[in-house]
Amino acid sequence: MNDDLQELSKIVGKAFRKAKRWYLAYLACQFCVLVLAVIFIFVQMNPNTVAVTGFLAILAAECLRWNSDYWKSHGEWAKRMWEMVDGLGVRLDGKDVADWLAARPRGFLMDVTSDEMQGSEFDSHRAKGPVRVVENTRESAWWSKHESQRMVALLATVLALVVLASFVALILSIASLSRAEAKQSGSLAQNIGVIVCSVLGFVVSVNLMRLLADFHMFASNAENIFRRCDRALESPSLEECDALSIMHDYQVARNSAPLLPTFIWRLRRAHLREQWARLRPKVKARAPGR
C-alpha cells in the first residue's frame, strides 16, 4: 500500500471514529436535558433561568449532531474514493489527500489504529475490475445487513421497555389518586406525568423511532444489494457500468443510513466471522467501520 492509499485508509477510520464520538456526545447532551427537566420538577427555579438553560442545552445538542454529520460526510467521501481505487484500480490523486490533510493539524492521523485501517479492506483477490467491485460491494452489504438487523432488535427492545415503563408509571400514579389525600395525590400524579412526558420527549428528541426505521430500511436495502451482487456475479458478462450502478446504489443507501456503532461489530464479530467464512471461504473478518 503506497503512502497516499495508507493515508486515505486512515482518513476513513479517523473520520468515522470522530463522527461516532460526536454522536455519542449528542446523545449524552440530550440525556442531560432530560435530567435537568426532571430536576426542575422538584426544585423551584426562576422560569427564565429554566427557559434559557433548556435553550442552551438544545442548541449545544444540535451543534454536536452537526459535528457528527460533518465528520460522517468526510468519512463517506474517503470511503467512496477507497472503493473506487480498490475495486477498479482508479488512480488516486494525491492532491485530494494532501488538501484534506493540510486543513488538519500536523499528526492528525497518528492515533489511527490498525483495526480502523483494516475496516477499509476487502476479501476479494480478483483483478481490479467490475467483478472485484461487485464482490467488494457484496461483502460490505452482507456485514451492514446483519449489523443493522441487530441494531433494529436492540432499538426495538429499548423502545418497548421505555413505553412499558411509562405506562406502568402512569397506571401507578392513577392508582395513587384513590389512596392518598387529594392534594398530595394530585401533586404526585402531576409530577409523575411530567416525568413520563419528559422521558417520551427524550425518546422523540433522539429520534429513537426514526433510528429504528432507518436501520430497518438500511438492512433491507443492503439485502437487496447483496442479492443484486449475486445475480451480477452469476452473469456471463458483467459490464463495468452495471458494477458501478450496484456500488453507487449501495453507497447512497449507506450515506443516508445512521452510523453503525462499533460495539455492535465487537459483539457480533466472532459469530459473523464464522458465517462469512461459510459464505466466502478463507475470508478475513471485517474490522469496525463502515
Residue frames as qw, qx, qy, qz and C-alpha x, y, z in Angstrom:
[[0.000, 0.889, 0.458, 0.000, 0.00, 0.00, 0.00],
 [0.431, 0.408, -0.039, 0.804, 1.54, 3.33, -1.06],
 [0.174, -0.136, -0.455, 0.863, 1.60, 6.38, 1.19],
 [0.342, -0.078, -0.151, -0.924, -1.48, 8.05, -0.33],
 [0.653, -0.239, -0.630, -0.346, -3.58, 4.89, -0.01],
 [0.497, -0.218, -0.686, 0.485, -2.42, 4.41, 3.55],
 [0.007, 0.068, 0.258, -0.964, -3.33, 7.98, 4.40],
 [0.496, -0.153, -0.377, -0.767, -6.74, 7.56, 2.74],
 [0.635, -0.262, -0.727, -0.011, -7.39, 4.45, 4.80],
 [0.322, -0.196, -0.552, 0.744, -6.50, 6.38, 7.95],
 [0.221, -0.066, -0.043, -0.972, -8.85, 9.20, 6.96],
 [0.600, -0.269, -0.597, -0.460, -11.72, 6.70, 6.68],
 [0.598, -0.299, -0.680, 0.299, -11.06, 5.29, 10.14],
 [0.228, -0.138, -0.362, 0.893, -10.46, 8.64, 11.85],
 [0.283, -0.149, -0.214, -0.923, -13.44, 10.41, 10.27],
 [0.641, -0.343, -0.580, -0.367, -15.93, 7.70, 11.22],
 [0.532, -0.258, -0.627, 0.507, -14.50, 7.43, 14.73],
 [0.055, -0.067, -0.214, 0.973, -14.95, 11.16, 15.27],
 [0.442, -0.230, -0.405, -0.767, -18.46, 11.04, 13.79],
 [0.653, -0.356, -0.666, -0.052, -19.48, 8.30, 16.22],
 [0.421, -0.232, -0.511, 0.713, -17.95, 10.08, 19.20],
 [0.126, -0.053, -0.006, -0.991, -19.70, 13.35, 18.36],
 [0.567, -0.300, -0.518, -0.565, -22.98, 11.48, 18.02],
 [0.603, -0.323, -0.667, 0.294, -22.42, 9.84, 21.40],
 [0.194, -0.121, -0.313, 0.922, -21.81, 13.31, 22.85],
 [0.349, -0.199, -0.299, -0.866, -25.08, 14.44, 21.25],
 [0.648, -0.367, -0.638, -0.195, -26.97, 11.60, 22.96],
 [0.492, -0.259, -0.553, 0.621, -25.30, 12.42, 26.27],
 [0.015, -0.033, 0.070, -0.997, -26.33, 16.07, 25.90],
 [0.519, -0.296, -0.449, -0.664, -29.93, 15.09, 25.19],
 [0.647, -0.348, -0.661, 0.154, -29.89, 12.86, 28.26],
 [0.296, -0.130, -0.387, 0.864, -28.63, 15.80, 30.34],
 [0.292, -0.202, -0.192, -0.915, -31.60, 17.83, 29.07],
 [0.658, -0.359, -0.597, -0.285, -33.89, 15.05, 30.34],
 [0.561, -0.266, -0.576, 0.532, -32.17, 15.02, 33.74],
 [0.071, 0.017, -0.158, 0.985, -32.48, 18.80, 34.01],
 [0.456, -0.305, -0.398, -0.735, -36.17, 18.60, 33.10],
 [0.684, -0.393, -0.615, 0.018, -36.75, 16.11, 35.93],
 [0.434, -0.161, -0.433, 0.773, -34.73, 18.19, 38.41],
 [0.097, -0.167, -0.051, -0.980, -36.70, 21.32, 37.58],
 [0.544, -0.446, -0.583, -0.407, -39.89, 19.48, 38.57],
 [0.689, -0.514, -0.461, 0.220, -38.76, 19.15, 42.18],
 [0.457, -0.301, -0.140, 0.825, -36.57, 22.25, 42.53],
 [0.155, 0.912, 0.353, -0.138, -38.15, 25.67, 42.41],
 [0.484, -0.164, 0.269, 0.816, -36.25, 27.86, 39.95],
 [0.213, 0.579, -0.011, -0.787, -36.80, 31.06, 38.06],
 [0.748, 0.490, 0.441, -0.082, -38.79, 30.25, 34.88],
 [0.392, 0.879, -0.244, -0.121, -36.47, 32.47, 32.83],
 [0.233, -0.612, 0.754, 0.047, -33.45, 30.52, 34.08],
 [0.683, 0.092, 0.722, -0.062, -35.13, 27.25, 33.18],
 [0.655, 0.716, 0.207, -0.127, -36.03, 28.50, 29.69],
 [0.215, 0.860, -0.454, -0.092, -32.51, 29.82, 28.98],
 [0.415, -0.429, 0.802, 0.003, -30.89, 26.63, 30.29],
 [0.734, 0.298, 0.606, -0.078, -33.14, 24.46, 28.15],
 [0.546, 0.828, -0.017, -0.130, -32.47, 26.61, 25.08],
 [0.021, 0.782, -0.619, -0.070, -28.69, 26.48, 25.52],
 [0.562, -0.211, 0.799, -0.035, -28.75, 22.70, 26.11],
 [0.735, 0.502, 0.448, -0.079, -30.81, 22.06, 22.99],
 [0.381, 0.888, -0.233, -0.111, -28.58, 24.39, 20.96],
 [0.227, -0.625, 0.746, 0.051, -25.49, 22.54, 22.20],
 [0.699, 0.074, 0.709, -0.053, -27.06, 19.21, 21.28],
 [0.671, 0.711, 0.191, -0.087, -27.74, 20.39, 17.73],
 [0.153, 0.858, -0.484, -0.081, -24.15, 21.62, 17.38],
 [0.464, -0.379, 0.801, 0.005, -22.89, 18.22, 18.50],
 [0.739, 0.354, 0.572, -0.050, -25.09, 16.44, 15.97],
 [0.480, 0.862, -0.104, -0.130, -23.91, 18.81, 13.24],
 [0.106, -0.713, 0.688, 0.084, -20.31, 17.89, 14.03],
 [0.635, -0.045, 0.771, -0.024, -21.22, 14.21, 13.78],
 [0.689, 0.639, 0.333, -0.079, -22.82, 14.73, 10.37],
 [0.209, 0.900, -0.352, -0.152, -19.80, 16.77, 9.27],
 [0.248, -0.532, 0.805, 0.087, -17.33, 14.00, 10.06],
 [0.701, 0.217, 0.673, -0.087, -19.60, 11.34, 8.65],
 [0.599, 0.782, 0.064, -0.160, -19.68, 13.16, 5.31],
 [0.097, 0.784, -0.605, -0.097, -15.87, 13.22, 5.25],
 [0.503, -0.239, 0.830, -0.042, -15.73, 9.53, 6.12],
 [0.726, 0.475, 0.480, -0.132, -18.16, 8.69, 3.31],
 [0.414, 0.860, -0.240, -0.175, -16.12, 10.77, 0.86],
 [0.087, -0.625, 0.774, 0.051, -12.92, 8.93, 1.74],
 [0.621, 0.013, 0.771, -0.139, -14.70, 5.55, 1.76],
 [0.709, 0.639, 0.227, -0.192, -16.15, 6.10, -1.73],
 [0.293, 0.821, -0.475, -0.120, -12.74, 7.09, -3.03],
 [0.340, -0.424, 0.838, -0.044, -11.18, 3.99, -1.47],
 [0.724, 0.253, 0.616, -0.180, -13.81, 1.72, -3.03],
 [0.623, 0.762, -0.057, -0.165, -13.09, 3.14, -6.48],
 [0.095, 0.743, -0.663, -0.020, -9.35, 2.70, -6.05],
 [0.438, -0.260, 0.849, -0.140, -9.58, -0.82, -4.61],
 [0.715, 0.350, 0.558, -0.232, -12.30, -2.04, -6.95],
 [0.675, 0.723, 0.149, 0.006, -11.49, -0.53, -10.32],
 [0.735, -0.093, 0.134, 0.659, -7.89, 0.45, -9.80],
 [0.183, 0.926, 0.171, 0.281, -8.65, 4.12, -10.35],
 [0.554, 0.243, -0.292, 0.741, -5.53, 6.19, -9.81],
 [0.389, -0.782, -0.399, 0.279, -5.66, 8.05, -6.52],
 [0.280, 0.760, -0.019, 0.586, -4.93, 11.73, -6.88],
 [0.583, -0.217, -0.474, 0.623, -2.60, 12.58, -4.05],
 [0.029, 0.303, -0.027, 0.952, -3.68, 16.22, -4.22],
 [0.578, -0.524, -0.360, -0.511, -7.09, 15.36, -2.75],
 [0.782, -0.393, -0.405, 0.264, -5.49, 13.66, 0.23],
 [0.470, 0.046, -0.197, 0.859, -2.93, 16.43, 0.65],
 [0.178, -0.460, -0.144, -0.858, -5.64, 19.13, 0.56],
 [0.701, -0.545, -0.380, -0.259, -7.66, 17.28, 3.18],
 [0.762, -0.305, -0.325, 0.469, -4.69, 16.80, 5.50],
 [0.327, 0.296, -0.072, 0.895, -3.50, 20.39, 5.02],
 [0.370, -0.581, -0.157, -0.708, -6.70, 21.62, 6.70],
 [0.826, -0.512, -0.230, -0.056, -5.99, 19.49, 9.80],
 [0.361, -0.837, 0.411, -0.016, -3.31, 19.74, 12.49],
 [0.412, 0.537, -0.736, 0.011, 0.01, 18.04, 11.95],
 [0.062, 0.151, -0.944, 0.286, -0.11, 14.45, 13.17],
 [0.621, -0.045, 0.095, -0.777, -3.92, 14.36, 12.95],
 [0.888, 0.096, -0.326, -0.310, -3.87, 10.71, 11.83],
 [0.191, 0.502, -0.790, 0.294, -1.20, 9.49, 14.24],
 [0.408, -0.160, 0.728, -0.527, -3.68, 7.81, 16.60],
 [0.801, 0.196, -0.222, -0.520, -5.48, 5.74, 13.94],
 [0.625, -0.318, 0.705, -0.104, -5.37, 2.06, 14.93],
 [0.012, -0.211, 0.880, 0.426, -4.71, -0.91, 12.67],
 [0.244, 0.419, 0.861, -0.152, -8.29, -2.15, 13.20],
 [0.284, 0.755, 0.227, -0.546, -9.64, 1.14, 11.90],
 [0.143, 0.563, -0.578, -0.573, -7.42, 0.92, 8.82],
 [0.116, -0.004, 0.975, 0.192, -8.45, -2.68, 8.15],
 [0.382, 0.517, 0.599, -0.478, -12.06, -1.55, 8.10],
 [0.414, 0.672, -0.193, -0.583, -11.47, -0.31, 4.55],
 [0.018, 0.375, -0.875, -0.306, -10.07, -3.61, 3.26],
 [0.845, 0.152, -0.001, -0.513, -11.99, -6.29, 1.38],
 [0.743, -0.233, 0.627, 0.021, -11.53, -10.02, 0.92],
 [0.805, 0.572, 0.135, -0.081, -11.68, -10.21, -2.87],
 [0.522, -0.459, 0.517, 0.500, -8.49, -11.34, -4.62],
 [0.633, 0.614, 0.437, 0.178, -9.82, -10.74, -8.11],
 [0.421, 0.116, 0.210, 0.875, -8.02, -8.50, -10.55],
 [0.093, 0.452, 0.258, -0.849, -9.22, -4.93, -10.38],
 [0.157, -0.091, -0.657, -0.732, -12.33, -4.55, -12.47],
 [0.571, -0.281, -0.209, -0.743, -16.12, -4.97, -12.44],
 [0.780, -0.229, -0.581, -0.035, -16.09, -8.39, -10.72],
 [0.454, -0.039, -0.539, 0.708, -13.92, -7.11, -7.89],
 [0.206, -0.224, 0.082, -0.949, -16.20, -4.09, -7.47],
 [0.715, -0.287, -0.349, -0.534, -19.25, -6.33, -7.12],
 [0.741, -0.155, -0.601, 0.255, -17.51, -8.73, -4.73],
 [0.240, 0.085, -0.421, 0.871, -16.40, -5.83, -2.53],
 [0.416, -0.237, -0.042, -0.877, -19.91, -4.38, -2.51],
 [0.770, -0.226, -0.536, -0.262, -21.38, -7.80, -1.75],
 [0.589, -0.090, -0.613, 0.520, -19.13, -8.25, 1.25],
 [0.026, 0.099, -0.293, 0.951, -19.81, -4.78, 2.64],
 [0.558, -0.241, -0.244, -0.756, -23.58, -5.13, 2.14],
 [0.732, -0.215, -0.646, -0.024, -23.65, -8.50, 3.93],
 [0.420, -0.119, -0.563, 0.702, -21.93, -7.16, 7.04],
 [0.161, -0.117, 0.082, -0.977, -24.03, -3.99, 7.02],
 [0.616, -0.279, -0.491, -0.549, -27.24, -6.01, 6.75],
 [0.698, -0.303, -0.628, 0.162, -26.55, -8.16, 9.80],
 [0.304, -0.084, -0.414, 0.854, -25.21, -5.33, 11.94],
 [0.291, -0.177, -0.111, -0.934, -28.24, -3.20, 11.06],
 [0.668, -0.324, -0.578, -0.339, -30.63, -6.04, 11.89],
 [0.566, -0.262, -0.608, 0.491, -29.04, -6.34, 15.32],
 [0.055, 0.006, -0.193, 0.980, -29.44, -2.58, 15.83],
 [0.486, -0.288, -0.391, -0.726, -33.12, -2.88, 14.90],
 [0.690, -0.352, -0.632, 0.021, -33.62, -5.58, 17.53],
 [0.433, -0.162, -0.458, 0.759, -31.74, -3.55, 20.16],
 [0.106, -0.091, 0.007, -0.990, -33.61, -0.31, 19.48],
 [0.572, -0.336, -0.519, -0.539, -36.98, -2.09, 19.37],
 [0.627, -0.335, -0.639, 0.294, -36.25, -3.59, 22.81],
 [0.245, -0.112, -0.307, 0.913, -35.26, -0.22, 24.26],
 [0.291, -0.189, -0.235, -0.908, -38.34, 1.47, 22.80],
 [0.633, -0.367, -0.622, -0.278, -40.66, -1.26, 24.11],
 [0.539, -0.295, -0.579, 0.536, -39.14, -1.01, 27.61],
 [0.068, -0.005, -0.137, 0.988, -39.47, 2.79, 27.65],
 [0.457, -0.260, -0.374, -0.764, -43.11, 2.67, 26.56],
 [0.664, -0.345, -0.664, -0.010, -43.89, -0.12, 29.02],
 [0.416, -0.210, -0.487, 0.739, -42.25, 1.74, 31.91],
 [0.120, -0.112, -0.041, -0.986, -44.15, 4.90, 31.00],
 [0.587, -0.331, -0.495, -0.548, -47.49, 3.10, 31.04],
 [0.634, -0.319, -0.640, 0.294, -46.68, 1.40, 34.35],
 [0.240, -0.085, -0.323, 0.911, -45.76, 4.77, 35.88],
 [0.322, -0.200, -0.209, -0.901, -48.99, 6.31, 34.65],
 [0.662, -0.348, -0.611, -0.261, -51.06, 3.42, 35.99],
 [0.545, -0.260, -0.575, 0.553, -49.37, 3.65, 39.39],
 [0.050, 0.026, -0.146, 0.988, -49.94, 7.39, 39.50],
 [0.503, -0.293, -0.381, -0.719, -53.64, 6.92, 38.74],
 [0.686, -0.329, -0.646, 0.053, -53.89, 4.24, 41.42],
 [0.379, -0.091, -0.469, 0.793, -52.30, 6.60, 43.96],
 [0.218, -0.330, -0.133, -0.909, -55.17, 9.06, 43.50],
 [0.701, -0.427, -0.401, -0.408, -57.54, 6.77, 45.39],
 [0.772, -0.259, -0.470, 0.340, -55.13, 6.02, 48.23],
 [0.406, -0.082, -0.251, 0.875, -53.70, 9.42, 49.10],
 [0.058, 0.694, 0.390, -0.602, -55.18, 12.71, 50.08],
 [0.527, 0.774, 0.344, 0.070, -56.49, 14.78, 47.20],
 [0.051, 0.964, -0.234, -0.118, -53.84, 17.49, 47.43],
 [0.432, -0.549, 0.683, 0.214, -50.93, 15.10, 47.79],
 [0.679, 0.215, 0.682, 0.164, -52.18, 12.65, 45.18],
 [0.471, 0.860, 0.193, -0.029, -52.80, 15.42, 42.68],
 [0.048, -0.887, 0.434, 0.151, -49.27, 16.75, 43.11],
 [0.558, -0.303, 0.754, 0.171, -47.78, 13.23, 42.89],
 [0.674, 0.472, 0.562, 0.087, -49.73, 12.40, 39.75],
 [0.326, 0.941, -0.030, -0.089, -48.72, 15.68, 38.16],
 [0.230, -0.748, 0.595, 0.184, -45.02, 15.10, 38.89],
 [0.617, -0.043, 0.767, 0.169, -45.12, 11.56, 37.54],
 [0.592, 0.700, 0.400, -0.011, -46.99, 12.73, 34.47],
 [0.167, 0.941, -0.255, -0.149, -44.38, 15.41, 33.78],
 [0.400, -0.522, 0.728, 0.192, -41.54, 12.89, 34.21],
 [0.667, 0.262, 0.689, 0.108, -43.21, 10.44, 31.82],
 [0.470, 0.865, 0.172, -0.048, -43.74, 13.22, 29.28],
 [0.079, -0.859, 0.469, 0.190, -40.07, 14.22, 29.65],
 [0.549, -0.240, 0.777, 0.191, -38.93, 10.64, 29.03],
 [0.622, 0.534, 0.565, 0.091, -41.16, 10.30, 25.98],
 [0.249, 0.957, -0.068, -0.134, -39.90, 13.69, 24.79],
 [0.314, -0.650, 0.645, 0.250, -36.33, 12.38, 25.14],
 [0.647, 0.136, 0.732, 0.168, -37.24, 9.36, 23.01],
 [0.502, 0.801, 0.324, 0.039, -38.56, 11.68, 20.31],
 [0.003, -0.951, 0.249, 0.183, -35.65, 14.14, 20.56],
 [0.344, -0.509, 0.739, 0.277, -33.00, 11.46, 19.97],
 [0.615, 0.388, -0.415, -0.548, -35.05, 10.11, 17.04],
 [0.409, -0.230, 0.873, -0.133, -35.26, 6.63, 18.56],
 [0.704, 0.411, 0.526, -0.243, -38.22, 5.62, 16.42],
 [0.535, 0.792, -0.196, -0.218, -36.67, 7.14, 13.32],
 [0.071, -0.610, 0.787, 0.057, -33.36, 5.39, 14.03],
 [0.594, 0.027, 0.790, -0.152, -35.20, 2.09, 14.27],
 [0.687, 0.633, 0.287, -0.211, -36.94, 2.71, 10.94],
 [0.316, 0.835, -0.414, -0.175, -33.73, 3.90, 9.27],
 [0.254, -0.447, 0.857, 0.027, -31.73, 0.86, 10.39],
 [0.670, 0.265, 0.673, -0.164, -34.54, -1.41, 9.20],
 [0.590, 0.778, 0.026, -0.214, -34.53, 0.35, 5.82],
 [0.100, 0.755, -0.635, -0.130, -30.74, 0.07, 5.56],
 [0.482, -0.190, 0.854, -0.046, -30.85, -3.65, 6.38],
 [0.695, 0.507, 0.479, -0.176, -33.50, -4.14, 3.69],
 [0.437, 0.853, -0.219, -0.184, -31.51, -2.12, 1.15],
 [0.142, -0.617, 0.770, 0.079, -28.32, -4.00, 1.98],
 [0.637, 0.079, 0.762, -0.087, -30.15, -7.31, 1.48],
 [0.655, 0.703, 0.222, -0.166, -31.37, -6.15, -1.94],
 [0.210, 0.840, -0.482, -0.135, -27.86, -5.03, -2.89],
 [0.421, -0.383, 0.822, 0.006, -26.45, -8.38, -1.76],
 [0.703, 0.335, 0.623, -0.078, -28.91, -10.25, -3.99],
 [0.510, 0.844, -0.051, -0.158, -28.15, -7.96, -6.92],
 [0.068, -0.724, 0.677, 0.115, -24.46, -8.71, -6.44],
 [0.596, -0.076, 0.799, -0.016, -25.17, -12.45, -6.52],
 [0.685, 0.611, 0.385, -0.096, -27.12, -12.11, -9.76],
 [0.297, 0.896, -0.293, -0.150, -24.40, -9.95, -11.28],
 [0.264, -0.570, 0.773, 0.088, -21.66, -12.42, -10.37],
 [0.654, 0.160, 0.739, -0.022, -23.67, -15.22, -11.99],
 [0.555, 0.777, 0.056, -0.292, -23.94, -13.22, -15.20],
 [0.866, 0.160, 0.236, 0.412, -21.66, -14.47, -18.00],
 [0.436, 0.409, 0.082, 0.798, -20.72, -10.91, -18.93],
 [0.324, -0.783, -0.378, 0.372, -20.55, -8.28, -16.22],
 [0.372, 0.699, 0.118, 0.600, -20.19, -4.77, -17.56],
 [0.362, 0.013, -0.375, 0.853, -18.39, -2.03, -15.69],
 [0.274, -0.321, -0.089, -0.902, -21.45, 0.23, -15.82],
 [0.732, -0.401, -0.462, -0.299, -23.57, -2.47, -14.12],
 [0.676, -0.193, -0.496, 0.510, -20.99, -2.94, -11.38],
 [0.161, 0.126, -0.192, 0.960, -20.75, 0.81, -10.79],
 [0.466, -0.413, -0.300, -0.723, -24.54, 1.08, -10.66],
 [0.765, -0.403, -0.502, 0.026, -24.72, -1.53, -7.89],
 [0.549, -0.115, -0.371, 0.740, -21.89, 0.09, -5.95],
 [0.036, -0.280, -0.019, -0.959, -23.44, 3.54, -6.33],
 [0.602, -0.480, -0.388, -0.506, -26.84, 2.35, -5.08],
 [0.748, -0.359, -0.469, 0.301, -25.19, 0.80, -2.03],
 [0.386, 0.045, -0.225, 0.894, -23.18, 3.96, -1.34],
 [0.272, -0.418, -0.178, -0.848, -26.35, 6.06, -1.50],
 [0.735, -0.481, -0.427, -0.216, -28.13, 3.71, 0.93],
 [0.703, -0.218, -0.392, 0.552, -25.14, 3.73, 3.29],
 [0.209, 0.238, -0.087, 0.945, -24.78, 7.51, 3.17],
 [0.433, -0.446, -0.176, -0.763, -28.42, 8.04, 4.17],
 [0.777, -0.365, -0.513, -0.004, -28.31, 5.39, 6.92],
 [0.467, -0.849, 0.195, -0.153, -27.34, 6.06, 10.57],
 [0.198, 0.631, -0.731, 0.168, -23.85, 5.26, 11.75],
 [0.892, -0.169, -0.416, -0.061, -23.34, 1.66, 12.81],
 [0.457, -0.799, 0.345, -0.181, -21.92, 1.62, 16.36],
 [0.349, 0.536, -0.763, 0.087, -18.56, -0.08, 16.75],
 [0.399, -0.258, 0.766, -0.433, -19.79, -2.05, 19.78],
 [0.865, 0.253, 0.157, -0.404, -22.22, -3.94, 17.53],
 [0.673, 0.546, -0.499, -0.007, -19.29, -5.16, 15.45],
 [0.018, 0.482, -0.790, 0.379, -17.40, -6.16, 18.59],
 [0.640, -0.078, 0.571, -0.508, -20.35, -8.11, 19.95],
 [0.861, 0.363, 0.192, -0.299, -21.06, -9.87, 16.67],
 [0.285, 0.726, -0.576, -0.246, -17.67, -10.28, 15.03],
 [0.277, -0.292, 0.915, -0.016, -16.94, -13.85, 16.16],
 [0.593, 0.357, 0.685, -0.227, -20.30, -15.20, 15.03],
 [0.544, 0.779, 0.014, -0.313, -20.36, -13.19, 11.80],
 [0.021, 0.655, -0.717, -0.238, -16.79, -14.25, 11.06],
 [0.431, -0.041, 0.901, -0.017, -17.87, -17.90, 11.20],
 [0.581, 0.583, 0.520, -0.229, -20.88, -17.34, 8.97],
 [0.365, 0.838, -0.245, -0.324, -18.97, -15.27, 6.44],
 [0.189, -0.476, 0.836, 0.197, -16.32, -17.99, 6.31],
 [0.531, 0.255, 0.807, -0.040, -19.06, -20.41, 5.21],
 [0.485, 0.800, 0.261, -0.238, -20.38, -17.95, 2.68],
 [0.477, 0.820, -0.301, 0.098, -16.96, -16.95, 1.46],
 [0.924, -0.244, -0.082, 0.282, -14.20, -19.42, 2.43],
 [0.684, -0.055, -0.039, 0.726, -10.90, -18.08, 3.71],
 [0.051, 0.807, 0.166, 0.565, -12.17, -14.56, 4.30],
 [0.339, 0.016, -0.496, 0.799, -10.69, -12.27, 6.89],
 [0.141, -0.722, -0.633, 0.241, -13.09, -10.71, 9.39],
 [0.143, 0.766, 0.180, 0.600, -14.13, -7.13, 8.73],
 [0.361, -0.131, -0.452, 0.805, -12.82, -4.56, 11.12],
 [0.027, 0.733, 0.539, -0.415, -15.03, -1.91, 12.70],
 [0.024, -0.358, 0.267, 0.894, -16.04, 0.91, 10.43],
 [0.618, 0.545, 0.337, -0.455, -18.31, 1.46, 7.50]]
